[in-house]
């Protein structure tokens, strides 16, 4: 937009702009001054323009020449309007900017330009189109579990020979690090040599709990002392030539095996081949998961129902107080009809008990979500899977509602990470055999600091009640800590979510507040209120810089948090996790001044937690 300026008053040029010229020679001399120059200066180099129409001002100072000048503002994004008002008759004045949600969030570099007498002067500045998140002071009963964020965080161990000695050297320090994470019902998945029974010859050598208990015993002594033991796979002698459980011939053997595990940990042990096997801990295991990802491990839905209906009663006969996790599904491709589509399998499980459905006790129903199984997928690809996670959770709840005895069963996500792929034979990808396997570092980079909070928020709002990281001790694709117990950035992300939105099955978390945001495509927001009136607002920046980015840096985002629906707060703090956060020492909260509108800026992928005390 162009503005006319009043004639400029003459000014005295000084310094390098104006100086006297002396000329000598016969007949005397003369002096002259060079032409004056036009100048534009701005009061700020950055102007934040909220997307809700709230005005943002920029002081413009014009000096130099006298006469009638024009001022133009070039390079403004669509959706941002400007208006100039002269001060005391000009020529200087104030530019006022107003934005709307149609102005894409992000940073722009417009210029203010003045023109006069053939001269032009310009000055660039940064204009930030800021997302506005308006937090209401009422609970949103349509989200979570009747308005409550009943989602606890946890982690997992795959117990096998390759990581069975994790708690060996430096066990105390490693337990301390894990305890600080605050996981509930840590998941223990026993596979390979972590399966305690190897043969069925009736001798003591059939059983060996050494590798299993190298992890189980420290976990029983840690955190909430209440892990979830997933009876993930069958002993080899119960499997067919493809390594898959032979349900037809060995379902009762698998039930006996699972029952002996319950005896070992909960009921004083069992005798086998003249030897007594008993856990070293007096702490029992209450939660048990029945088989792992049956749909990817050779079973049909009907076979899994048979397995579940046979195994669970055998375990309950040993200890009727235990609780059971059912299904444990490898979940992907909702509505596609492929091997990961719950629509293909869940209806069989929840069919009426007298029509082939489950008839044994179900305390929770579990599923597993990964955003990729291919390291070549872009950041955009991975972020785009989160709405699918939500759709799957909604589908699970819809199906559970078809049976009155299952209607109150909660959904838990017992595995979650960015990429499910792993190294197969000859260093090739297990998911993509023709492709060399490469670790996906998005599981531990700043990308994760945007991705996991986005997952947590969306699933929590959908009523999911547990979110498990896969897995605790792992590499840069999977881990929260490495094999030596050193923390990755992912550890601090999960620790923040666990502590800030504290929830347990026995003590549900805070209420989810109503919130409206002008941008939900690149920023995820979540607001909660505790029983003490404390308010927490989470902002996750998931703005992708380039559509081709794979573990990119993300784009900056500024979010104005509107708290005007509340009264005043006495104190506030901000905790930020992004690429600048130390993976070894983690983030540190800083005190900020509470106000009715507070601004949060993230330089790229990351998350910020604004905590306000009444």
Buried (B, 14 or more C-beta within 10 A) or exposed (E): EEBEBEEBEEEEBEEEBBEEEEEEEEEEEEEEEEEBEBBBEBBEEEBBBBBBEBEBEBEBBBBBBBEEBEBBBEEBBEBBBBEBEBEEEBBBBBBBBBBBBEBBBBBBEBBBBBBBBEBBBBBBBEBBBBBBBBBBBEBBEEBBBEBBBBBBBBBBBBBBEBBBEBBEEEBEEBBEBBEBBBBBBBBBBBBBBBBBBBEBEEEBEBBBBEBBBBBBBBBBBBBBBBBBBBBBBBBEBBBEEEEBBBBEEBBEBBBEBBBBBBBBBBBEBBEBEEEEBBBEBEBBBBBBBBBBBBBEBBBBBBBBBBBBBBBBBBBBEBBEEBBBBBBBBBBBBBEEEEEBBBBBBBEBBBBEBEEBBBBBBBBBBBBBBBBBBBBEBBBBBBBEBBEBBBEBBBBBBEBBEBBEEBEEBBBBBBBBBBBBBBBEEEEBBEBBEEEEBEBBBBBBBBBBBBBBBBBBBBBBBBBBBBBBBBBBBBBBBBBBBBEEBEBBBBBBBBBBBBBBBBBBBEEBBBBBBBBEBBBEEBBBBBBBBBEEEBBBBBBBBBBBBEEEBBBBBBBBBBBBBBBEEBEEBEEBBBBBBBBEBEBEEBBEBEEBEBBEBBBBBBBBBBBBBBBBEB
